[in-house]
């Protein structure tokens, strides 16, 4: 079975787009980093190591210390699919991240994005 192209994409190639999307709406790189660290359990140093080393999404999520326990509270549409109904576990994790970045860019409060 052929892997989805996004699985082999480097986080470092997508990360600048996350930053740009956030900054266009007055949010910061630190906000993006906070979201990614919250979701994956990485600390900032480990996150930036993966970005610099151009780790692919599959490896990035496989090596993630632990998805946040509130990840199941992330719901809604992303790329035309309900994120909570995506069957492939890796694709779901990637779409969770996309959904959180979208919420950030839409101006949602950080406490709500982080499901506090």
PyMOL commands that set and color helices and strands:
alter all, ss='L'
color gray80, all
select helices_A, chain A and resi 5-8+11-24+29-40+44-52+57-62+69-73+83-85+89-105+110-113
alter helices_A, ss='H'
color red, helices_A
select strands_A, chain A and resi 77-78+81-82
alter strands_A, ss='S'
color yellow, strands_A
deselect
rebuild
show_as cartoon
